[in-house]
Amino acid sequence: MTTALPQTLDGLGPLRPTRARSGDFPPIAKAYTRVSQVVRESGLLRRAPGFYTWVGVAIAVALGGAITGFILLGDSWFQLLIAGALGIIFTQIAFLAHEAAHRQILALGPANDRLSRVLAGLIGMSYSWWDSKHSRHHSNPNRIGKDPDIEVDTISFVEEDAVEARGLRRAITRWQGWLFFPLLTLEGLNLHVHSFKHLFGRGPVTGRWTEIGIIAARFAVVLVPVFLLLPPGMAFAFIGVQLAVFGVYMGASFAPNHKGMPVIAHDAKLDFFTKQVRTSRNIRGGWWATWLMGGLNYQVEHHLFPSMARPHLARARKIVREHCRTLDVPYTETSLWRSYAIVIEYLNRVGLAARDPFDCPIAAQYGRAR
């Protein structure tokens, strides 16, 4: 179904997502060439080794503090605070793994790949699995049939998937907007499962045994002390809290980026600049949002310049916004909380497709009124 372009909220974000097809967006063949030239001449594509060294040291100190706290607390339910802290620290490591995979940190590509493989392994995730998935997402964000991030995985992101939902997934889909954030408590476990399925699958995997070794060592270092030093019930609670915080933090950082933005039909013909800008959403907040989300708050700029280091994204935003204003291309930016509301509203709207087609909306409304 082809619909009109989305309405806007305060001129910043879409009221409802649309399915974009050929002709929906004006062709802007040279837009990316021009904006990338300005960005390059401004020196915003240079590396920022000092910044990433500082971030790495800060994460190492935080991790050391969490380990020290774990040892000093001993048999205490206050250990759950340490578990929550580890969930936050692991997410910050995931942000660095993401940036290394995009070759933002080190000068050479292979060195970035090795760094990202190690960092991903430290949080129990397969770099090769994530890199393949994420590369396809960057090539075709929100494009049906090509972006793995909108493929059904408990949650349905397009109506066609919601209609086909059956059993428990159908029940979840009907209320998926409200269930989205509670379900994120399982996302950390989901990432581990996908990684293990990938590494132990029959398909070819680059660096399979290296990744298996790193991840196995990681789980040994995390799980053995927890179950040795804590009673079983407390140990399971510790791991549960760590996974829940990690999953919610990861999901809450990535979800605002594209969910609720226009969905592109598989056969649409769009230029690179329009495709990346129209499907991405920035989060206002400045430096605190950048630290909280690992630079993902500048999603538009990240999609236009994936190898741009985190400290340069704010300056690039000003250039891209001006460019969009000149070309009359909508640039979406909103608050973090408003972005969550948009995501929930969008998922609930998609979930309506999973309703029983014999349900009577008038009767349901009457029932609620009573």
C-alpha positions in Angstrom: 0.0 0.0 0.0 1.3 3.4 -1.0 0.5 6.3 1.3 1.3 10.0 1.6 4.4 11.2 3.3 4.2 11.3 7.1 2.8 14.2 8.9 5.1 15.8 11.4 5.1 16.5 15.1 6.2 20.0 15.8 8.1 19.9 12.5 10.5 17.3 13.9 9.2 13.8 13.5 6.7 11.6 11.7 3.2 11.1 13.2 2.9 7.8 11.5 5.3 5.8 9.3 4.6 5.3 5.7 5.6 2.8 3.0 7.8 4.7 0.5 7.9 3.7 -3.2 9.5 5.1 -6.3 8.5 8.7 -6.9 7.7 9.4 -3.2 11.0 11.3 -2.8 12.5 13.8 -5.2 15.8 12.6 -6.8 18.8 14.5 -5.4 21.6 12.9 -7.3 24.4 15.1 -6.1 23.3 15.8 -2.6 25.6 13.3 -0.8 28.6 14.3 -3.0 28.2 17.9 -2.0 27.6 17.4 1.8 30.4 14.9 2.0 32.8 17.4 0.4 32.0 20.0 3.0 32.3 17.4 5.8 35.7 16.2 4.5 37.0 19.8 4.1 35.9 20.5 7.7 38.2 17.7 8.9 35.3 15.7 10.4 36.4 12.4 9.0 39.7 12.3 10.9 40.3 9.8 13.6 40.0 10.8 17.3 42.5 8.5 19.1 42.7 10.6 22.2 39.0 10.5 22.8 38.7 6.7 22.4 41.7 6.2 24.6 40.0 8.2 27.3 36.7 6.3 26.8 38.6 3.0 27.0 40.3 3.9 30.2 37.0 5.2 31.7 35.3 1.9 30.9 38.3 -0.1 32.3 38.2 1.8 35.5 34.4 1.3 35.8 34.8 -2.4 35.2 37.6 -2.6 37.8 35.4 -0.8 40.3 32.5 -3.2 39.6 34.8 -6.2 40.1 36.1 -4.7 43.3 32.6 -4.0 44.6 31.6 -7.6 43.8 34.5 -9.0 45.8 34.0 -6.7 48.8 30.2 -7.1 49.0 30.3 -10.9 49.2 27.1 -12.7 50.0 24.7 -9.7 49.8 21.6 -8.8 47.8 23.3 -5.5 47.2 25.2 -7.5 44.5 22.3 -6.8 42.3 23.5 -3.2 42.1 26.8 -4.5 40.8 24.9 -6.7 38.3 23.0 -3.6 37.0 26.3 -1.7 36.8 27.8 -4.5 34.7 24.8 -4.4 32.3 25.6 -0.7 31.8 29.3 -1.2 31.4 28.8 -4.1 28.9 26.5 -1.8 26.8 29.2 0.9 26.8 31.6 -1.8 25.5 29.1 -2.7 22.8 29.1 1.0 21.7 32.9 0.8 21.3 32.6 -2.5 19.4 30.1 -0.8 17.1 32.4 2.1 16.4 35.4 -0.2 15.8 33.3 -2.2 13.4 32.6 1.0 11.5 36.4 1.7 11.5 36.1 4.8 13.6 38.7 4.1 16.2 42.0 2.9 14.7 43.7 4.0 11.5 43.7 0.6 9.7 40.6 -1.5 8.8 41.9 -4.9 9.8 43.0 -3.5 13.2 39.5 -2.1 13.7 38.0 -5.5 12.8 40.3 -7.3 15.3 39.4 -4.7 18.0 35.7 -5.1 17.3 35.9 -8.9 17.4 37.5 -8.8 20.9 35.1 -6.2 22.3 32.1 -8.0 20.9 33.4 -11.2 22.5 33.8 -9.5 25.8 30.0 -8.9 25.9 29.3 -12.5 24.7 28.3 -11.5 21.1 29.6 -12.8 17.8 31.3 -10.1 15.7 30.9 -11.9 12.4 27.1 -12.4 13.0 26.5 -8.8 14.0 28.7 -7.3 11.3 26.9 -9.1 8.5 23.5 -8.1 9.9 24.5 -4.5 10.6 26.1 -4.0 7.2 22.9 -5.0 5.5 21.0 -2.6 7.7 23.2 0.3 6.8 22.9 -0.5 3.1 19.1 -0.5 3.2 17.7 1.0 6.4 13.9 0.2 6.8 13.7 -1.4 3.3 11.4 -4.4 3.3 13.1 -7.6 2.5 16.6 -6.1 2.8 16.9 -4.6 6.3 17.3 -7.4 8.9 16.4 -5.0 11.7 12.8 -4.9 10.6 12.5 -8.7 10.1 10.1 -10.3 12.5 11.7 -11.6 15.7 8.9 -11.8 18.2 8.1 -8.2 17.4 6.5 -7.4 14.0 7.7 -4.2 12.4 5.5 -4.2 9.3 1.8 -5.1 9.0 2.4 -8.1 6.7 4.3 -9.8 9.4 1.7 -8.9 12.0 -1.0 -10.4 9.9 0.9 -13.7 9.6 1.6 -14.0 13.4 0.1 -17.1 15.0 -0.1 -18.5 18.5 1.8 -16.8 21.3 3.5 -14.4 18.9 0.1 -13.3 17.7 -1.0 -12.6 21.2 2.2 -10.6 21.8 1.9 -8.7 18.5 -1.6 -7.4 19.4 -0.1 -5.5 22.3 3.5 -5.3 21.1 3.9 -1.5 21.6 3.2 -1.8 25.3 5.2 -5.0 25.6 8.2 -3.7 23.7 10.3 -2.4 26.6 9.4 -5.3 29.0 10.5 -7.7 26.2 13.8 -5.9 26.0 14.7 -7.5 29.3 15.2 -10.6 27.2 17.2 -9.0 24.4 20.6 -9.6 26.1 19.8 -13.3 26.2 18.5 -13.1 22.6 21.8 -11.6 21.4 23.7 -14.5 23.1 21.5 -17.1 21.5 21.8 -15.6 18.0 25.6 -15.5 18.4 25.8 -19.1 19.5 23.5 -20.3 16.7 25.7 -18.4 14.2 29.0 -19.7 15.5 27.9 -23.3 15.8 25.9 -23.4 12.6 26.9 -25.1 9.4 27.6 -22.0 7.4 31.0 -20.4 6.9 32.1 -18.1 9.7 35.1 -15.9 9.5 37.2 -16.2 12.7 34.8 -18.9 14.1 37.2 -20.5 16.6 38.7 -17.1 17.6 35.2 -15.8 18.5 34.3 -19.1 20.2 37.4 -18.9 22.3 36.9 -15.3 23.3 33.2 -15.8 24.2 33.9 -19.0 26.1 36.6 -17.3 28.1 34.2 -14.4 28.8 31.4 -16.6 30.1 33.9 -18.5 32.3 35.3 -15.3 33.8 31.7 -13.9 34.5 29.8 -17.1 35.5 32.4 -19.0 37.6 33.1 -16.3 40.2 29.3 -15.5 40.5 28.3 -19.1 41.1 31.3 -19.8 43.3 31.0 -16.8 45.6 27.2 -16.3 45.7 24.4 -18.7 46.8 22.6 -20.3 43.8 19.4 -18.1 44.1 21.4 -14.9 44.4 23.7 -16.0 41.6 20.8 -16.6 39.2 19.3 -13.3 40.2 22.7 -11.6 39.6 22.9 -13.0 36.0 19.2 -12.2 35.4 19.6 -8.5 36.4 22.8 -8.1 34.4 21.2 -9.5 31.3 18.0 -7.5 31.8 19.8 -4.2 32.2 22.1 -5.0 29.2 19.1 -5.8 27.0 17.0 -2.8 28.0 19.9 -0.4 27.6 20.9 -1.8 24.3 17.4 -1.9 22.9 16.5 1.6 24.3 19.6 3.0 22.6 19.0 1.4 19.2 15.2 1.5 19.0 14.7 5.3 18.5 17.0 5.3 15.5 14.6 4.0 12.8 11.4 2.5 14.4 8.4 4.6 13.4 10.3 6.2 10.5 9.1 5.7 6.8 9.4 2.0 5.6 10.7 1.7 2.1 9.2 -0.7 -0.4 11.6 -3.4 -1.7 11.4 -2.0 -5.3 11.8 1.7 -4.5 14.5 3.7 -6.3 16.0 6.2 -3.9 19.3 8.2 -3.9 21.7 7.5 -1.0 21.2 10.8 0.7 17.4 10.7 0.7 17.3 7.1 1.8 19.6 7.5 4.8 18.1 10.8 6.0 14.4 10.0 5.6 14.7 6.7 7.5 16.8 8.0 10.4 15.9 9.9 13.6 18.2 12.0 15.7 17.8 12.4 19.5 18.2 15.9 21.0 20.2 16.3 24.2 23.8 17.2 23.2 26.7 15.8 25.1 24.7 13.8 27.7 22.7 12.0 24.9 26.0 11.3 23.1 27.4 9.6 26.2 24.2 7.8 27.1 23.7 6.4 23.6 27.3 6.1 22.4 26.8 8.6 19.6 23.7 6.8 18.3 21.7 10.0 19.0 23.3 11.4 15.8 21.8 8.6 13.7 21.3 10.7 10.5 25.0 11.7 10.5 26.1 8.2 11.4 24.2 6.7 8.5 25.6 9.3 6.1 29.2 8.9 7.4 29.5 5.5 9.2 33.3 5.9 9.7 32.9 9.3 11.4 34.3 9.3 15.0 31.9 10.1 17.8 33.3 13.5 18.8 32.7 14.9 15.3 29.1 14.0 14.9 27.7 17.2 16.6 29.5 19.4 14.1 28.5 17.3 11.2 24.9 17.6 12.4 24.9 21.4 11.7 26.2 20.8 8.2 23.7 18.1 7.4 20.8 20.1 8.8 21.6 23.1 6.7 22.0 20.9 3.7 18.6 19.3 4.3 17.0 22.8 4.8 18.5 23.9 1.4 17.2 20.8 -0.4 13.9 20.8 1.5 14.6 17.3 2.8 12.9 16.6 6.2 15.4 16.2 9.0 13.9 14.3 11.9 15.0 15.1 15.4 13.1 14.8 18.7 13.5 14.2 22.4 14.4 10.7 23.7 11.1 10.3 25.5 9.1 11.5 22.5 11.0 9.0 20.4 9.9 6.2 22.7 6.3 7.3 22.5 6.6 7.3 18.7 8.0 3.7 18.7 5.3 2.5 21.0 2.6 4.2 19.0 4.0 2.7 15.7 4.3 -0.8 17.1 0.8 -0.7 18.4 -0.5 0.4 15.1 1.3 -2.4 13.3 0.0 -4.8 15.9 -3.6 -3.9 15.1 -3.1 -6.1 12.0 -2.9 -9.1 14.2 -6.4 -8.6 15.6 -9.0 -11.1 15.0 -10.6 -10.0 11.7 -14.1 -11.0 13.1 -13.7 -8.7 16.1 -16.2 -5.9 16.1 -14.4 -2.5 16.8 -17.8 -0.9 17.8 -18.6 -3.7 20.2 -15.1 -3.6 21.7 -15.5 0.2 22.2 -18.9 -0.2 23.7 -17.5 -2.9 26.1 -14.8 -0.5 27.2 -17.2 2.3 27.7 -19.3 0.1 30.0 
